[in-house]
């Protein structure tokens, strides 16, 4: 069965563009197009939806409606995933999105939605219960953390940093191995080393690893990203 998607964006051009992109994907069925929060929530209550793809900022306040939608659906429709599309590479929005759990949640910059394969992968990952974080957000968190004095990240090897970035994107060990041209056993060794160095050994599955990694990277964040 295709993944059933409800789309919300106050821009008609964005809605039409995403509709054209997603209509070419046989694994995805677009079941609703909405221009505001109320219309989206009505559609989620009315039809069977697997994943909501929503703009970060929409009427009425044009602030963080996408985050609010994700929080509300965590209560009213916990099985519905949420992919927030944003023009803002600000980690604070991404961290707010996963504050109550990273399962079925994703944050993707709008500049990437022209890549149909990346958008498709994010939607399918979220539909399966996974999570996805834009690489730019991960890179900024890593860079900010590295600028701090005595950061344990400074003890990671270059390869371990590569693996850490892939973890924060929500990838499992097999996908990390494929991306970095490593064996799964090598990936497991790198992950064990990373989590020991970062004191994250308690994070025992993909979604927990994503949340733990992002929260670690953002810990004691003081300056805007």
N, C-alpha and C positions, 0 to 999 in steps of 0.2 A: 504494500500500500504506500502511496506517496505521502510525504510529510505535508500536512495541511498548515498553511501559513496565513496569518492575518498581518497585513501591513498598515502602518500608521505613519504619516508624514504630512505636515501642513502644506508642503510644496507640491502642487499638481505635477510639475515637471519631474520631481524626484519620484513621485508615486508612479507616474507613467513609465519612467525609465526603469525602475525596479520591476514593474509588471512585465515589461518586455524581456528583461533579463531572465526572470524566474520562469516565464512561460516557456522558455527553451529547455528547461530542466525536467525530464520525465519523472524524476524522483521527488519533485516538489509540486504541490497544487496550491495555487493562490486562491483562498476562499473568501477574503475580505480586503477591501481597500478603504482606509479611513483617514479623515483629515484632522481629527482631534481625539482627545483622551476618552471622552464620553462615548463617542461612536465606536471606538475600539473595544472598550469594555462591554458595551452592548453586544457587539458581534461575538466576542469570546463567550459570553453567556448564552448566545443564541445558537451558534454553530460549533461543530467539533473542530477545535484548533489544537495543533501540536506545538507550534512555535509562533510567537509574536515577534515581528521585526518592526522596531519603532525608532523614530527620531528621538534624540536626547531632549531637545527643546521644542515644545509645541504650545499652542494656546491652551489654557488662558494666561499663564504667567511667563512662558518662554524661558524657563529656568532649567529644571531637571525632571520634566514630566516623564521621560523614559525610565528614570530611576524609580519614580513614584509608582509607575505602572508595574514594574518588576516587583516592588515591595508588596503592592496590593494583591497581585496574582499569587504571590507566595502563600497568602492566606486563603484566597477564594478559589484558586485553580492551581494547586501546587504541581500538577503534572504538565502544565504549559510552560515551555521554555521561552526565554526572552533574549533577543539579540538587540542591543542598543547600538544604533548608528549615530556617530557624532562627528562634528567638525573640530572637536576640542581634544587635544592630546594631553589631557589633564588627569593625572592618576587618581585624583581625589574622587572624580566621578566613577571611575572603574572600581575603586575600593568600596565606595558606597553601594555599588551594584551587588557586590558579593558579600556585603556585611553579614547577611543572614544565611549565607551559604553560596558556594560557587556552582552547585549542581544546576544544570540547565540554564546557565547564564553566560552571556558573551558581550564583549564590548569591542566594536570595530570602527575604525575611522572611515568616514565617508569616501575619502580619497581611494579606498580599496574596493569600493563596490563596483567599479568598472571591470574588475577582474571577476568574471562570473564564477570561475572555479573556486576562488577564495570565499566568495559569498556563499556558494553552495556548500562548501566544506564546513563553514561555520554553522550554517543552519542544520545540516545533518548531524554534526557533532552534538549540538545542543539538544536536538530531538532525541538522541540516544542517551541523554542524561549527563553528557559531558559539559565542559566549559571551554571558553575560548577568550583569550585576551590579545588585543592588538600588539604586535611586536614593538611598535613605537613606545607604547606605555611601559612595557617590560624594560626596554633599553633605557628609558629615562629614569625609571626606578633604580636600575642597576648603577647608572652613572651617578645619580644623586647619592646613593649609598656609598659608592666608592670614594666620593669626595670627603666623606666624614672621617675623622681621625680614628685610627685603630679599628677600622671595619674588618670583620672576618672575611668579607668578600675579597679583600686583598690577598688572602691566603689561597684562594682558588686558582687553579691552573687555567690557562686559556681554554682548554678543552672542557674543563668543569664549568666554566662560565657559559660556554656554548650549550652544554647540557641543561644548565639551570634556566637559560632563556627558553629552551624547548619545553621544559617542565611547566613554566609559567604560562605557556601558550595552551596548556591542557593536553599535551600529547602523552600517550602511553609509551612504555619502553620500546615497543616494536616500531612505533612511528618515529621516535627519536633516533633509533638505530638507523632507520632508512634515511632520515634527513641528513645525518652527520656521517653516513657511510661507516658505521661501527657495527660490531656484533652486539646482540642483546646482552651477552654476558659482560662485555666491556661497558655498556651503558649502565648496567646494574652496579658495577664496581664504582663508576663515576658518581652515581646517585648516592650510594652509601657514603662515599667520601665527602660529597657536598653536604649531605644532611648532618653528618657528624661535625663538620667544621662550622655549620650554621646553627647547630643545636635544634634541628628540625626532625630528628629521627622518629618522633611520634607520628608524623604524617604518613599514613600507611596505604592510601589509595590515591588515584589520580586527582579527584576533586579536592581532597584534603591537601594534597601536595600543592595544587595551584593556590589555594587560599593561604596556606601557611607560607609559601614562598613570597607571595605578594605582600602579605602583612609584615613579613620579616623585612622585606626591602623598603617598606614605607615606614617602618618603626621610627618613632621620634622625629617624624617629618616636621620641619619647621618652616623652611622656605618654600614658596610656591614653585611648582614644577613647570 
